[in-house]
Amino acid sequence: MADIQILIKVNGNVDLRTDCCVNYFTKTNRRGSHFPYYLSHFWHFITGYQEDKNMNRVNQGFTLIESMITIVIMAIIATLALPVLTSGLTNNNVKSAAQQLMDEFSMARAQAAKSNKTVELSFTPGDNWCYGIDNDKDAGSSCSCSTTPDNCDKVISYSEFSDVSLANNLNDGNTKVWFTPNRGRLHSDNATSGKLDFIRSGTTVSVKINVLGKGSTCSPDIGGIGAC
């Protein structure tokens, strides 16, 4: 096997000599002469191979199996979390509707005592429920959120609370609550008590009111509020 001497020059000076097999680094043409076929690319070939190898290693992505496992795990987590999220959304909507009515009761009592006028809340129950607030019931105008909303000083409706319905369980089937200037107590002609139920997907939060005009909440379905 013939040997060939490789000369590598740096700044015009010979710095390195190495002997290699001519069969590896040269190629024989038809006339039998040898010419440097690999020599001109020898160093680039070696370093280039290492760079490509490292690049492939760094840029290697997920395999199909790894991607499928990740998707399955995410689907399982989403399936387990969905009922919790749905239940939480339902509870929040119902509690928000009940809290809104509690706030309106408190403001109505305060308004009646402050203005020395009777304040009325009138209710229209059902899926498309609403209630109107009249800060002066004795002024002669009739406040009804469903028929005469312009006569009301304020109207609250189902549109503010997604998929929440209202059931009227006030005593004697009354649909109105009157707060008097006497410390915001209920009017003697409408001294009703009982509760109003906000319902969504089988979850109920009730707002109770007593003859003193004080409200409170309870629920048979949600912990932390108190059972009815």
Order of alpha helices (4+ residues) and beta strands (2+ residues): beta-beta-alpha-beta-beta-alpha-alpha-beta-beta-beta-beta-beta-beta-beta-beta
